[in-house]
Amino acid sequence: FFFQAEDGIRDSSVTEFRRVLFRSARYLEGALKGEVDRLLTCPEGGRHRQLVRSAYKLGGYYRPGVDAAAVEAALVAAWSQVVGGREREARKAFCDGWKAGVERPRLLPGESVI
C-alpha cells in the first residue's frame, strides 16, 4: 500500500496504519479462502444460497482497494466447478449478495467505529 503522511501525522500513526492494513489484507485473504472452501464442499441443494451468503459476507468487508472483481472470479469459479458451469446464474447470485453486503459494512480486525 502506498500512504503518504500529511503534516501533523506522527510516524507512529503511519506505522500503525500500515500494520492495520497488512493485518486486514491477511484477514481478507483468509476469509476469501474460507468462503471458496465452503462453496467447494457445500452439499447439492444449498450451493446457490451459499454463494449469495459468501458474497454477502465478503461484500461487507469491501473497502477502497479491495479487488471486487477478483473476489467475484474466485467465488464464481468455485461455484461453477461444483455445479458444472451456469456462470451467468453464479454472477447474478454473486452480485445480489455482494451488493447487500456492501450496504451493510462489517468491521475488519483493528478497525473501530469513529
N, C-alpha and C positions, 0 to 999 in steps of 0.2 A: 504494500500500500504506500502511496505517496501522500505525505502530510507535511505541510509547511506551517510552522508555528507562527501565529500572529503576535504582534507586540503585546506584551503583558502576560503571555502564557509561559510559565516556567518550564524548564527542561523536564522536570519530573512529571509534569502534566502530560507532555508529549510522550514520554516513555510509558506512562500508564495507559494512555490512549492506544498506543501501538500494541501493548500487552493484551488489552481487552479485544482489539481487532483480531489478533492472532488466535486467541483462545476461542473467539466466536467463529472464526473460519474453521477451526478444527471441529468444533461442535456441529456446525452445519454440514460438514463432510460426513461426520458420523451419523447425523440424522438422515441424510440422504441415503447412505448405505443401508441403514436400518429399514427405511421405507421401501427401498428396492428389494431387500430380503423378504419383507412382509408380502410384497406382491408376488415374488417368485415362489413362495411357499403357501400362498392363500388357496384354500380349497375351492373347487369349482362351485359356482353359485354365489360367491361373495367377492369375486375379483373386481367387478365394476365398482361396487361400494368401497372396496379397499383403495382403489385408485383415487376415487374422489376424496376419501379420508386422508390419504397420503399427501395429495396435492394441497388440501386444506391446511394440514399441519405445517408443511413446508412453506406454504404461502404466508402463513402467519409470521414467519421469520424473514420475510422479504425486507431488504434494506437496499438503498442505492449501492451498487457494486455487486450485488448477488446476481449471478447469471441465470435468469429465469428460463432462458432457452435450454441451457444445459440441464437444469432440473427437469424440465419437461421431456427432453430427449431421453434422460435416464429412466424416468418413470414409464414413459410410453414404450420404450424398448423392452423393459422388464415385463410389462403387461402384455405386450404383443407376443413376447416369447412364450408365455404360458397359455395364452389364448389362441395363438396361431394367426396373427395378423389383426385385422379390423382396426387399423391405425387411426382412421377417421373417428371412430367411436371413442378410442382412447384419448385422442387430442381434445375432443369435446368434454369428456369427463374430467380430464386434467384442468382445462380452462374453467369449468364450473367450480371445482374445488379450490383452485388457485385463487380465483377472484374472491371467493368467500373468505379465504384465509387472509389475503392481503387486507381485506376490510376489517379484520379482527387481529391486529398485530399481537405477537407474543414476545415476551422479554427473552433475550439471549443471556447466557451466563455473563455476569459482570455488568449488565445493563441495569439501570434503575429509572423509575419514572421521575421526571424533573418537575 
